[in-house]
Amino acid sequence: MSWKVRRRCEARLRGLQLPADAMSMPDVVAHLERARGRQIELRPFHMPDGGPSGVWLPSSQADYVFYEAATSARHQAQIIGHELGHMAAGHTPAVHQALGRLPSLFLAGGAADLMLLRDEYESAEEDEAETMADALLARIERAAAVAGDDAFLGALRRS
């Protein structure tokens, strides 16, 4: 990660103007929904081995964020933060070709379709999204620590 990317992500995070009481991923999602005027649906999903751990699928009704169901709450928050980082950065979803395949993602043969989506950290956008996730989670953890709240550990349980 370059310092240039880090500075850009930190500026973008400040630009989101998260409220001080945003101490969980659902709090961040609610704020982004209001700011963007679009619903964001978080969906746990058992991702195929070797595939991505998260996917952002926009539709005309909402943005869907699928994240690995079989991992720790901390890792789930990182995955969700990564996908939200793409949104906050104004990236064009890499999954637009896969929207027509959405039903197959839920079928046994859907692994191949998921594999066609994003590759891990292979582009500048992926690096930026991951850096944004790091900054976002650090912000949530700091807010929870200042409040003396352990909200971060239960962040996904409230969603």
Secondary structure, 3 states (H helix, E strand, C coil): CCHHHHHHHHHHHHHHCCCCCCCCHHHHHHHHHHHHCCEEEEEEECCCCCCCCEEEEECCCEEEEEEECCCCHHHHHHHHHHHHHHHHCCCCCCCHHHHHHHHHHCCHHHHHHHHCCCCCCCCHHHHHHHHHHHHHHHHHHHHHHHCCCCHHHHCCCCC
